[in-house]
Amino acid sequence: MPNDYARPLRLWQPRRFEFGAGSAAEVGHWAREQGFARIHVLTTPVIAGQIDRMGLPGSVTVFADVDPEPDSATLDRAIAAAQEADPDLVIGFGGGSVMDVAKLVTVLRGGFPLADAIGPNKVPARLNALALVPTTAGTGSEAGIRALVTNLATGAKAAVESPHLMPDMVSLDPDLTMSVPPAVTAATGIDAMAHCVEAFTNRKSHPLIDNYARLGFTLVARFLPRAVADGSDAEARAALLLAAYYGGICLGPVNTAAGHALAYPLGTRLKLPHGHANAIIFPHVLAFNAPAAPEKTAEIAAALGLGGGNRLAQDAWDWCARLGPEMRLSALGATEAMLPDWAAEAHAIRRLMDNNPRDMTVAEAETIYRSAF
């Protein structure tokens, strides 16, 4: 992989970025400054009670029915609620699923169909302002121009990509993440790390993005075990929000690779949370890619305290397992008969597989699933 500083790169960033304890209140201050009168918040029942932390002005409506792994039916309900509310500001207040649905609502509520939006640069202009407030430290969706939902027509993840999905305002408030349970903290943190690692070892890797990736996986390595052990660790919570944001920056110009391609069927078919699916796959793809990216893999291993060579996959598996997630597909409802179809499905996700530093056949994808079984 060439280390070419002159290679063109395009980054999209939020127009306003707030970070730190209590910064959720800045959303309300900003909304008041901008004169927004009709604000529509997308969230989940678990965290809907924290919306008041933003101090929103004007008329506020809430759609609190976003599923953990949202599909096109969830999106349709969210769009219908937004059409009724007719907001001048939409806020995604939640994890990656909530933020992705909020993004899509802002560009599709005028009647543009999801099927026509899939892919890069197909959606029309946004119909309202957009603010994103993550309440978990994982997807980094607040830093990216993509949004994903499961398309019920195909059973696969549908990815929409457009600069119109970049929010006007982002607030990263670690206070909102203090109550996230250990299992969710672990899964979302490993997802953030996977974003950074997959961008770092990517065929499209870039020196500028490599710096964000290093920052991200180093923060996860240092602070995720602390946050899982003690959810009230304010320093760890803040560090992980930054790590997730750095991972989100990596997704824009570089994106993920085989790890996420292999994780997607676990979400759509087994209904595993996205972060948990990535945790299961992460050790195996890290080891698979090591021969194609030896120096960068050594950096990742050093940050996580992993052994190299034949120890890499087992040590990475142990690192993830110590954080709590069940790492065996056989204990999560999978059967061996399912694995060939998943391998074919993952292999067909070329927008990610083509980024992988090492070519992966369908048979090799199935071998990874069997190793994770």
VEXDREN-2710 file (C-alpha; in Angstrom, 1 decimal):
% VEXDREN-2710
k/r/px/py/pz
1/MET/0.0/0.0/0.0
2/PRO/1.7/3.2/-1.1
3/ASN/2.2/6.0/1.4
4/ASP/1.2/8.7/-1.0
5/TYR/0.6/12.0/0.7
6/ALA/-0.3/13.7/-2.6
7/ARG/-3.1/11.3/-3.5
8/PRO/-6.4/13.2/-3.6
9/LEU/-8.7/12.9/-0.6
10/ARG/-12.1/14.4/0.2
11/LEU/-13.4/14.9/3.7
12/TRP/-16.8/16.1/4.8
13/GLN/-17.2/17.5/8.4
14/PRO/-20.1/18.8/10.5
15/ARG/-20.4/22.6/10.4
16/ARG/-20.5/22.8/14.2
17/PHE/-18.9/20.3/16.6
18/GLU/-19.4/20.3/20.4
19/PHE/-17.5/18.0/22.7
20/GLY/-17.4/17.4/26.5
21/ALA/-19.5/16.8/29.6
22/GLY/-22.8/18.7/29.4
23/SER/-22.4/19.6/25.7
24/ALA/-25.8/18.2/24.8
25/ALA/-27.2/21.5/26.1
26/GLU/-25.4/23.2/23.2
27/VAL/-27.9/21.6/20.8
28/GLY/-30.6/23.7/22.3
29/HIS/-28.5/26.8/22.3
30/TRP/-27.7/26.3/18.7
31/ALA/-31.3/25.6/17.7
32/ARG/-32.4/28.8/19.4
33/GLU/-29.7/30.8/17.6
34/GLN/-30.8/29.4/14.3
35/GLY/-34.4/30.2/15.0
36/PHE/-35.7/26.6/14.6
37/ALA/-39.4/26.4/15.7
38/ARG/-40.4/22.8/14.9
39/ILE/-38.0/20.2/16.1
40/HIS/-38.4/16.5/15.5
41/VAL/-36.3/14.0/17.6
42/LEU/-35.7/10.4/16.7
43/THR/-34.6/8.1/19.5
44/THR/-35.4/4.9/21.4
45/PRO/-37.6/4.3/24.4
46/VAL/-34.5/3.5/26.6
47/ILE/-33.0/7.0/26.2
48/ALA/-36.1/9.1/25.3
49/GLY/-36.1/10.4/28.9
50/GLN/-32.8/12.2/28.4
51/ILE/-34.0/14.4/25.6
52/ASP/-34.5/17.2/28.1
53/ARG/-30.7/17.5/28.4
54/MET/-30.7/19.3/25.1
55/GLY/-32.9/22.1/26.3
56/LEU/-34.7/22.3/23.0
57/PRO/-36.8/25.4/22.1
58/GLY/-40.0/25.6/20.2
59/SER/-42.4/22.8/19.4
60/VAL/-40.8/19.4/19.9
61/THR/-42.1/16.1/18.6
62/VAL/-40.5/12.7/19.3
63/PHE/-40.4/9.5/17.4
64/ALA/-39.1/6.9/19.8
65/ASP/-39.6/3.7/17.8
66/VAL/-36.3/3.1/16.1
67/ASP/-35.2/-0.5/16.3
68/PRO/-31.7/-1.6/17.3
69/GLU/-31.1/-3.0/13.8
70/PRO/-33.6/-0.8/11.7
71/ASP/-35.1/-2.0/8.5
72/SER/-37.0/-0.3/5.7
73/ALA/-40.3/-0.8/7.6
74/THR/-38.9/1.2/10.6
75/LEU/-37.7/3.8/8.1
76/ASP/-41.1/4.1/6.6
77/ARG/-42.7/4.7/10.0
78/ALA/-40.1/7.3/10.9
79/ILE/-40.6/9.1/7.6
80/ALA/-44.4/9.1/8.1
81/ALA/-43.9/10.6/11.6
82/ALA/-41.6/13.3/10.2
83/GLN/-44.0/14.1/7.4
84/GLU/-46.7/14.8/10.0
85/ALA/-44.4/16.9/12.2
86/ASP/-43.0/18.9/9.2
87/PRO/-39.9/20.0/11.1
88/ASP/-37.2/22.6/10.3
89/LEU/-34.7/20.6/12.4
90/VAL/-34.4/16.8/12.8
91/ILE/-32.3/15.4/15.6
92/GLY/-30.9/11.9/15.9
93/PHE/-30.5/11.2/19.6
94/GLY/-29.2/7.7/20.1
95/GLY/-26.8/5.1/18.8
96/GLY/-25.8/4.5/15.2
97/SER/-29.2/3.1/14.2
98/VAL/-31.0/6.2/15.4
99/MET/-28.6/8.5/13.7
100/ASP/-28.7/6.6/10.4
101/VAL/-32.5/6.7/10.4
102/ALA/-32.5/10.4/11.2
103/LYS/-30.2/11.0/8.3
104/LEU/-32.4/9.2/5.9
105/VAL/-35.5/10.9/7.1
106/THR/-34.1/14.3/6.3
107/VAL/-33.6/13.4/2.6
108/LEU/-36.4/10.9/2.0
109/ARG/-39.4/12.5/3.8
110/GLY/-40.3/14.4/0.6
111/GLY/-41.3/11.1/-1.1
112/PHE/-38.0/10.0/-2.6
113/PRO/-37.9/6.2/-2.4
114/LEU/-35.2/4.3/-0.6
115/ALA/-34.7/2.0/-3.6
116/ASP/-33.6/5.0/-5.7
117/ALA/-31.3/6.3/-3.0
118/ILE/-29.1/3.3/-2.5
119/GLY/-25.5/3.9/-3.6
120/PRO/-23.4/7.1/-3.8
121/ASN/-24.8/10.6/-4.5
122/LYS/-28.4/9.7/-5.5
123/VAL/-30.5/11.5/-2.9
124/PRO/-31.9/15.0/-3.4
125/ALA/-31.1/17.9/-1.1
126/ARG/-32.1/17.7/2.6
127/LEU/-35.4/19.1/3.5
128/ASN/-34.4/20.4/7.0
129/ALA/-31.4/21.0/9.2
130/LEU/-29.8/17.9/10.9
131/ALA/-28.2/17.5/14.3
132/LEU/-26.8/14.2/15.6
133/VAL/-26.2/13.4/19.3
134/PRO/-24.7/9.9/19.9
135/THR/-25.5/8.2/23.1
136/THR/-23.2/5.2/22.5
137/ALA/-19.6/5.2/21.5
138/GLY/-19.5/3.0/18.4
139/THR/-20.6/3.7/14.9
140/GLY/-19.3/7.2/14.4
141/SER/-22.3/7.8/12.2
142/GLU/-22.3/11.4/13.3
143/ALA/-19.0/11.9/11.4
144/GLY/-20.0/10.2/8.2
145/ILE/-21.9/10.7/5.0
146/ARG/-23.4/7.2/4.9
147/ALA/-26.6/5.6/6.4
148/LEU/-27.5/2.0/6.5
149/VAL/-30.8/0.1/7.0
150/THR/-31.8/-3.4/6.2
151/ASN/-33.8/-3.6/3.0
152/LEU/-36.7/-6.0/3.7
153/ALA/-37.1/-6.6/0.0
154/THR/-33.6/-8.2/-0.2
155/GLY/-32.8/-9.0/3.5
156/ALA/-29.4/-7.2/3.0
157/LYS/-28.0/-3.9/4.3
158/ALA/-28.9/-0.9/2.0
159/ALA/-26.2/1.8/2.1
160/VAL/-27.0/5.3/1.1
161/GLU/-24.1/7.8/0.7
162/SER/-24.3/11.5/0.1
163/PRO/-22.8/14.7/1.5
164/HIS/-26.5/15.7/2.2
165/LEU/-26.3/13.1/5.1
166/MET/-23.5/15.1/6.9
167/PRO/-25.1/16.8/9.9
168/ASP/-25.1/20.6/10.5
169/MET/-24.3/20.1/14.2
170/VAL/-22.8/17.3/16.3
171/SER/-22.6/17.1/20.1
172/LEU/-20.5/14.4/21.8
173/ASP/-21.6/14.4/25.4
174/PRO/-20.0/11.6/27.5
175/ASP/-22.6/12.2/30.2
176/LEU/-25.1/10.6/27.9
177/THR/-23.1/7.4/27.7
178/MET/-22.7/6.8/31.5
179/SER/-25.7/4.5/31.8
180/VAL/-24.8/2.3/28.8
181/PRO/-24.6/-1.3/30.1
182/PRO/-21.3/-3.1/29.9
183/ALA/-22.3/-5.5/27.1
184/VAL/-23.4/-2.6/24.9
185/THR/-20.3/-0.6/25.8
186/ALA/-18.1/-3.5/24.8
187/ALA/-19.8/-4.2/21.5
188/THR/-20.0/-0.6/20.4
189/GLY/-16.4/0.0/21.4
190/ILE/-15.2/-2.9/19.4
191/ASP/-17.2/-1.6/16.4
192/ALA/-15.4/1.7/16.7
193/MET/-12.1/-0.1/16.8
194/ALA/-13.1/-2.2/13.7
195/HIS/-13.8/1.0/11.8
196/CYS/-10.3/2.3/12.5
197/VAL/-8.5/-1.0/12.0
198/GLU/-10.3/-1.8/8.7
199/ALA/-9.6/1.7/7.3
200/PHE/-6.0/1.5/8.5
201/THR/-5.2/-1.8/6.7
202/ASN/-7.4/-0.9/3.7
203/ARG/-6.4/-0.9/0.1
204/LYS/-7.7/2.7/-0.1
205/SER/-5.8/3.7/3.1
206/HIS/-4.4/7.3/3.1
207/PRO/-1.8/8.9/5.4
208/LEU/-4.2/11.5/6.7
209/ILE/-6.9/8.9/7.6
210/ASP/-4.2/6.6/9.0
211/ASN/-3.6/9.2/11.7
212/TYR/-7.3/9.3/12.7
213/ALA/-7.3/5.4/12.7
214/ARG/-4.3/5.2/15.0
215/LEU/-5.8/7.7/17.4
216/GLY/-9.0/5.7/17.4
217/PHE/-7.8/2.1/17.9
218/THR/-5.3/3.3/20.5
219/LEU/-8.0/5.0/22.5
220/VAL/-10.2/1.9/22.4
221/ALA/-7.3/-0.3/23.4
222/ARG/-6.6/1.9/26.5
223/PHE/-10.1/2.9/27.6
224/LEU/-12.6/0.3/26.5
225/PRO/-11.7/-2.2/29.3
226/ARG/-11.9/0.6/31.8
227/ALA/-15.4/1.7/30.6
228/VAL/-16.7/-1.9/30.6
229/ALA/-15.3/-2.4/34.2
230/ASP/-16.7/0.9/35.5
231/GLY/-19.4/2.7/33.5
232/SER/-19.0/5.9/35.6
233/ASP/-15.4/6.3/34.4
234/ALA/-15.8/9.8/32.9
235/GLU/-12.4/9.9/31.2
236/ALA/-12.9/6.5/29.6
237/ARG/-16.4/7.5/28.4
238/ALA/-15.1/10.7/26.8
239/ALA/-12.2/8.9/25.2
240/LEU/-14.4/6.3/23.6
241/LEU/-16.7/8.9/22.1
242/LEU/-13.7/10.5/20.5
243/ALA/-12.5/7.1/19.2
244/ALA/-15.9/6.5/17.7
245/TYR/-15.8/9.9/16.0
246/TYR/-12.3/9.2/14.6
247/GLY/-13.7/5.9/13.3
248/GLY/-16.5/7.8/11.6
249/ILE/-14.1/10.1/9.9
250/CYS/-12.3/7.0/8.6
251/LEU/-15.5/5.7/7.0
252/GLY/-16.0/8.6/4.7
253/PRO/-13.0/8.6/2.3
254/VAL/-11.8/5.0/3.0
255/ASN/-14.6/2.9/4.6
256/THR/-14.4/-0.6/6.1
257/ALA/-13.6/-3.9/4.4
258/ALA/-14.1/-7.6/4.8
259/GLY/-14.7/-7.5/8.5
260/HIS/-17.8/-5.5/8.1
261/ALA/-18.9/-7.4/5.0
262/LEU/-18.8/-10.6/7.1
263/ALA/-20.5/-9.0/10.1
264/TYR/-23.5/-7.8/8.1
265/PRO/-25.2/-11.2/7.6
266/LEU/-24.9/-11.7/11.4
267/GLY/-27.0/-8.6/11.9
268/THR/-29.6/-9.2/9.2
269/ARG/-29.9/-13.0/9.6
270/LEU/-29.2/-13.6/13.3
271/LYS/-30.4/-10.1/14.4
272/LEU/-27.2/-9.6/16.3
273/PRO/-26.4/-6.0/17.3
274/HIS/-23.9/-4.6/14.8
275/GLY/-21.1/-4.1/17.3
276/HIS/-21.5/-7.7/18.6
277/ALA/-21.3/-9.0/15.1
278/ASN/-18.1/-7.1/14.5
279/ALA/-16.6/-8.4/17.8
280/ILE/-17.2/-12.0/16.6
281/ILE/-15.5/-11.4/13.2
282/PHE/-12.7/-9.0/14.2
283/PRO/-10.1/-11.5/15.5
284/HIS/-10.4/-13.7/12.4
285/VAL/-10.2/-11.0/9.8
286/LEU/-7.3/-9.3/11.6
287/ALA/-5.3/-12.5/11.4
288/PHE/-6.4/-13.2/7.8
289/ASN/-5.2/-9.8/6.6
290/ALA/-1.9/-9.8/8.5
291/PRO/0.2/-11.2/5.6
292/ALA/-1.0/-8.4/3.3
293/ALA/-0.5/-5.6/5.9
294/PRO/2.2/-6.9/8.3
295/GLU/3.6/-3.5/9.5
296/LYS/0.1/-2.0/10.2
297/THR/-1.1/-5.2/11.8
298/ALA/1.9/-5.2/14.1
299/GLU/1.0/-1.6/15.1
300/ILE/-2.6/-2.8/15.9
301/ALA/-1.3/-5.8/17.8
302/ALA/1.1/-3.6/19.9
303/ALA/-1.7/-1.2/20.8
304/LEU/-3.9/-4.1/22.0
305/GLY/-1.1/-6.0/23.6
306/LEU/-1.5/-9.0/21.3
307/GLY/1.0/-11.5/20.2
308/GLY/2.0/-11.9/16.6
309/GLY/2.2/-14.8/14.2
310/ASN/0.2/-17.8/15.2
311/ARG/-0.9/-16.1/18.4
312/LEU/-2.6/-13.2/16.7
313/ALA/-6.1/-14.6/16.2
314/GLN/-6.3/-16.3/19.6
315/ASP/-5.0/-13.3/21.4
316/ALA/-7.4/-10.9/19.6
317/TRP/-10.3/-13.4/20.4
318/ASP/-9.3/-13.4/24.0
319/TRP/-9.1/-9.6/24.1
320/CYS/-12.6/-9.3/22.8
321/ALA/-14.0/-12.1/24.9
322/ARG/-12.6/-10.6/28.2
323/LEU/-14.9/-7.7/27.5
324/GLY/-17.9/-9.9/27.8
325/PRO/-19.5/-10.6/24.4
326/GLU/-20.4/-14.2/23.4
327/MET/-17.9/-14.9/20.7
328/ARG/-19.2/-18.3/19.4
329/LEU/-21.8/-18.2/16.6
330/SER/-23.0/-21.7/17.7
331/ALA/-24.2/-20.1/21.0
332/LEU/-26.1/-17.4/19.3
333/GLY/-28.5/-19.4/17.1
334/ALA/-26.3/-20.1/14.1
335/THR/-26.2/-23.6/12.5
336/GLU/-23.4/-24.9/10.3
337/ALA/-25.9/-25.2/7.5
338/MET/-26.3/-21.4/7.5
339/LEU/-22.6/-20.6/7.0
340/PRO/-22.2/-21.2/3.2
341/ASP/-25.1/-18.8/2.4
342/TRP/-23.7/-16.2/4.7
343/ALA/-20.3/-16.6/3.0
344/ALA/-21.7/-16.1/-0.4
345/GLU/-23.7/-13.1/0.8
346/ALA/-20.7/-11.4/2.5
347/HIS/-18.5/-12.1/-0.5
348/ALA/-21.0/-10.3/-2.8
349/ILE/-20.7/-7.0/-0.8
350/ARG/-18.1/-5.8/-3.2
351/ARG/-18.2/-2.1/-2.0
352/LEU/-16.4/-3.5/1.1
353/MET/-14.7/-6.6/0.0
354/ASP/-12.9/-4.8/-2.7
355/ASN/-11.3/-2.6/0.0
356/ASN/-9.7/-5.5/1.8
357/PRO/-5.9/-5.7/1.6
358/ARG/-6.1/-9.4/0.9
359/ASP/-8.4/-11.0/-1.6
360/MET/-10.9/-13.3/0.1
361/THR/-12.7/-16.1/-1.7
362/VAL/-16.2/-17.4/-0.8
363/ALA/-14.5/-20.5/0.6
364/GLU/-12.2/-18.4/2.8
365/ALA/-15.2/-16.4/4.0
366/GLU/-16.9/-19.6/5.0
367/THR/-13.7/-20.8/6.8
368/ILE/-13.8/-17.6/8.9
369/TYR/-17.4/-18.2/9.8
370/ARG/-16.5/-21.8/10.8
371/SER/-13.6/-20.5/12.9
372/ALA/-16.1/-18.2/14.6
373/PHE/-18.7/-21.0/15.0
END
